[in-house]
Amino acid sequence: MRFFYCTDEMRSFWNEYGIYFSKKFCEYFSNNVKEILYREAGLKPSTKVSLSTFKPYDLAGPMYEQGPISKIHTALSILPEFTDPIDFCWKSRSGKIIRTDDEDFDEGDLECWIEGLKPSLYWEEVHEAAIDHPFKIKNLSYRLIVNGVGTPMTLHIELTDTVAAQEIIDTLYGEVESYNRKSEEKRRANGVVHNCNGGLVPTGIEFTIDIGSAGISFVKTILKKLNEYPITSVTIDL
């Protein structure tokens, strides 16, 4: 598993911000981000820890700087709601400028590092933050149980009356579609939900969702929306 795979399905995210990866540089970037974050911050990639899928919030300029020292400005994401801007940097010993779309380069000529790391802060976020912290929502009409939080997660929705089950599933699909459409209109300013799937089970509904770059705030939105229906409990799990 990697912190961020920069080919295939995720390539369009980087392209949107002017970063185009060759296959070889993608491998170089992914492998070194993984190695450096583990060596210097003790972090391994997981559904909880990854690189963010949106532009760092305090970055006014481009995400990619090309020069004698080149940089990709990105951010470390730790669920449920933590992000921290970091810079992946590289330079060549020979002085040659290597671009992210270069396919023919000597990895042995390059050195790379990450600027802006805060290991002790990440450790606290990963190991000490209460798992249900972001889901403390006032005035819910049902019991909320949080067993696990990740980018993909499942909502186990127990109903007092299963007659409304299909209507609830359709409503959740509608919320995802509406959120993504509005965010796309703003150049994905609020991220996007990657995919979701709802189905009936004997006690109610299982709704699996990959929140992608939309983040925990979207989950809170649908939890509040579920207040409108006859629900006994919602359990969030991986």
C-alpha positions in Angstrom: 0.0 0.0 0.0 1.2 3.5 -0.8 0.5 7.0 0.5 -0.6 8.1 -2.9 -0.6 6.3 -6.3 0.0 8.8 -9.1 -1.0 6.9 -12.1 -4.3 5.5 -13.5 -7.4 6.5 -11.5 -5.7 9.1 -9.4 -3.7 10.8 -12.1 -6.5 13.3 -12.9 -6.2 14.9 -9.4 -2.5 15.8 -10.0 -3.2 16.9 -13.6 -5.8 19.3 -12.4 -3.0 21.2 -10.5 -0.5 21.1 -13.3 1.5 18.0 -12.2 2.0 15.3 -14.9 3.8 12.1 -13.8 5.7 9.7 -16.0 5.4 6.1 -14.8 9.1 6.2 -13.7 8.8 9.4 -11.7 5.5 8.2 -10.2 7.3 5.1 -8.8 10.2 7.3 -7.5 7.8 9.7 -5.8 5.5 7.1 -4.3 8.4 4.8 -3.0 10.3 7.7 -1.5 7.3 9.4 0.2 6.5 6.0 1.8 10.2 5.4 2.9 10.7 9.0 4.2 7.5 9.2 6.2 8.2 5.8 7.8 11.8 6.6 8.6 11.3 10.1 9.9 7.7 10.1 11.3 7.0 6.4 11.9 4.0 6.5 9.6 2.8 3.8 7.3 0.1 4.3 4.6 -3.4 3.1 5.5 -7.0 4.1 5.1 -6.4 6.5 8.0 -3.0 8.0 6.9 -2.5 9.2 3.3 -1.5 12.2 1.2 -4.4 14.6 0.8 -6.4 14.7 -2.5 -6.8 18.5 -2.5 -4.5 21.5 -2.7 -3.0 22.6 0.6 -5.3 25.2 2.2 -2.5 27.8 2.8 -0.9 27.5 -0.7 -1.4 30.5 -2.9 0.9 29.5 -5.7 1.3 26.3 -7.8 1.6 22.8 -6.3 4.6 22.1 -8.4 7.8 24.1 -8.4 10.5 23.2 -11.0 14.1 24.3 -10.5 17.5 23.3 -9.1 15.5 22.2 -6.1 12.1 21.0 -7.3 9.1 20.7 -5.0 5.6 19.2 -4.9 3.5 21.0 -2.3 1.1 18.5 -0.9 -0.4 17.7 2.5 -0.4 14.8 4.9 -3.9 13.6 5.8 -4.8 11.7 9.0 -8.4 10.8 9.5 -10.7 11.8 11.0 -10.0 15.5 10.3 -6.3 16.4 10.3 -4.2 17.8 7.4 -0.8 19.3 7.5 1.0 20.9 4.5 4.4 19.2 3.6 6.8 19.5 0.6 8.3 16.6 -1.3 11.7 18.0 -2.6 14.3 16.7 -4.9 17.5 17.7 -6.7 20.2 16.1 -8.9 23.8 15.9 -7.9 24.8 16.6 -11.5 22.7 19.8 -11.6 20.3 18.5 -14.2 16.7 19.5 -13.6 14.4 16.5 -13.5 10.7 17.1 -14.2 7.8 14.9 -12.9 7.0 13.9 -16.4 10.6 12.7 -17.2 10.8 9.0 -18.1 14.6 8.8 -18.7 16.5 9.9 -15.6 19.1 8.3 -13.2 17.6 7.8 -9.8 21.1 7.4 -8.4 21.8 11.1 -9.4 18.8 12.3 -7.3 18.4 13.0 -3.7 15.0 13.8 -2.1 13.5 14.7 1.2 10.3 16.1 2.8 10.1 19.5 4.4 7.7 20.5 7.1 7.3 17.2 9.0 6.0 17.3 12.6 6.4 13.7 13.8 5.3 14.2 17.4 2.1 15.9 16.3 1.3 13.1 13.8 1.9 10.5 16.6 -0.6 12.3 18.8 -3.2 12.4 15.9 -2.8 8.7 15.0 -2.6 7.2 18.5 -4.4 9.5 20.9 -7.3 11.2 19.1 -10.7 9.8 20.2 -12.1 7.9 17.2 -15.6 9.4 17.6 -14.5 13.0 18.0 -15.6 14.4 14.7 -19.0 12.6 14.9 -20.2 14.3 18.1 -23.4 15.7 16.7 -26.1 17.2 18.8 -29.8 16.2 18.7 -29.5 12.9 16.7 -32.7 10.9 16.9 -30.9 7.6 16.8 -27.9 6.0 18.6 -24.5 6.6 16.9 -21.7 4.0 17.4 -18.2 4.6 15.9 -16.0 1.5 15.7 -13.7 2.5 13.0 -12.9 5.4 10.7 -11.2 5.2 7.3 -11.5 6.6 3.7 -13.7 3.6 2.8 -16.2 2.9 5.6 -19.5 1.3 6.1 -22.7 2.7 7.8 -24.8 -0.1 9.3 -28.2 1.5 9.6 -30.7 -0.2 11.8 -34.3 0.7 11.1 -37.4 0.7 13.3 -39.5 0.3 10.0 -37.9 -1.3 6.9 -40.6 0.2 4.7 -38.5 3.3 4.3 -35.3 1.4 3.5 -35.2 2.0 -0.3 -36.1 5.6 0.1 -33.2 6.1 2.5 -30.8 4.4 0.1 -32.0 6.6 -2.7 -31.6 9.7 -0.5 -28.1 8.8 0.4 -27.2 8.3 -3.3 -28.8 11.7 -4.0 -26.7 13.4 -1.3 -23.5 12.0 -2.8 -24.5 13.1 -6.3 -25.4 16.6 -5.1 -22.2 17.0 -3.1 -20.0 16.0 -6.0 -21.8 18.1 -8.5 -21.5 21.3 -6.3 -17.9 20.6 -5.6 -17.1 20.0 -9.3 -18.6 23.3 -10.1 -16.1 24.9 -7.8 -13.1 22.9 -9.3 -13.5 20.3 -6.5 -12.9 22.9 -3.8 -14.6 20.6 -1.3 -13.2 17.3 -2.6 -15.3 14.5 -4.0 -16.8 11.2 -2.8 -15.3 8.5 -4.9 -18.0 5.9 -4.7 -20.8 4.4 -2.6 -23.1 1.4 -2.5 -26.2 0.7 -0.5 -28.1 -2.6 0.1 -30.7 -4.1 2.2 -29.9 -6.5 5.1 -32.4 -8.1 7.6 -32.0 -5.4 10.2 -32.0 -2.4 7.7 -29.3 -1.0 5.4 -25.6 -1.4 4.8 -24.2 1.7 3.1 -20.5 1.5 2.0 -18.9 4.7 1.1 -15.4 5.8 0.0 -15.3 9.4 1.1 -12.2 10.1 -1.0 -11.3 13.8 -0.7 -14.7 14.9 0.6 -13.6 14.1 4.2 -15.5 13.6 7.4 -17.6 16.7 7.0 -19.6 14.9 4.2 -20.3 11.9 6.6 -21.6 14.3 9.2 -23.9 15.8 6.5 -25.5 12.4 5.8 -25.7 11.5 9.5 -27.8 14.6 10.0 -29.9 13.8 7.0 -30.7 10.4 8.5 -32.4 12.2 11.3 -35.5 12.5 9.0 -36.1 8.7 9.0 -37.2 6.0 11.5 -33.8 4.8 12.5 -32.8 3.0 15.7 -29.0 3.2 15.3 -26.1 3.8 12.9 -22.8 2.0 13.4 -19.8 3.3 11.5 -17.1 0.7 10.9 -14.3 -0.2 8.5 
